[in-house]
Amino acid sequence: MSQLKALIVDDSSVMRKIVERSLRQAGIELAQVFEAGNGADALALLKSEKVDLILSDINMPVMSGLEFVQQLKEGAIATNVPIVMITTEGSEANVMQALSCGARGYIRKPFTPEEVRDHILPLLKG
Amino acid sequence: MTATVISASSWGLLIEEAAREVFQIMLGSGLQPEAEITDTGANVSAVIGFAGQLRGLLTVRCNRSSALAIAAHMLGVTPAAAENEMNDALGELCNMIAGGFKNKLEQQGVECLISIPTVVAGSDYKLHTLVSGLPIELYARFEGGALAISFQIQP
């Protein structure tokens, strides 16, 4: 698998580091990792950077993860880039809402590196 | 959806279950529940609000060395290297426990929303809330340090 550029969106810097570590433990080779603390910062970053994978929390200040993926969809930004939500918000309604907004996967916190691998590798294989 | 009536003692069990899952999966370590610890020596507290069919505040309190140990385990670094991430780590720990508890409540038909965590750290403070109900208190030890998880219900 070629090296990827990933964007990790979470208001917790600790969680952003854990997600990055889990991606590497899952055997995903990362050329570059971009970080954003909320959906608005992530949208701003995507104006100048192209990424291959987006992982986003839902419950964040300024702009939630659901609003972020909705705006990506409406603005046709980062189309075809797999978006995976990584969040404590694990209810069926949240999952359905995220998927309807354009997310391709959903991982509930707390998670293991194996769960990250199992959810993300199939998306990267197309 | 019809809400199921569950007792406060059941809520305590659900919180304990959620906390055990978080410690096991994210910190690679079990929690050791304890009987009441009268003085946790807490000087770091993370707080999350619940709204909806169950309203209240979930709080995780511990002392600085426990908070550093938690951050170190989460990040896979030494406690000294986790210094700058201590508050964020305790907030995220509280967030995951609250999220796990919320998900378990939803499985029983109790719908609620949770806030973003707030962390308070210092040498001499008390948390005063407008929530009036008696708290459900859980005590545990992690890396030898005392840890208190409480859920104060708004009747």
Interface residues (C-beta under 8 A of the other chain):
Chain A: D11 S12 S13 V14 M15 K17 I18 R21 N59 M60 P61 T87 T88 E89 G90 S91 R108 K109 P110 F111 T112
Chain B: E21 V22 I25 M26 A71 M74 L75 G76 E85 D88 A89 G91 E92 N95 M96 A98 G99 G100 K102 N103 E106 I114 I116
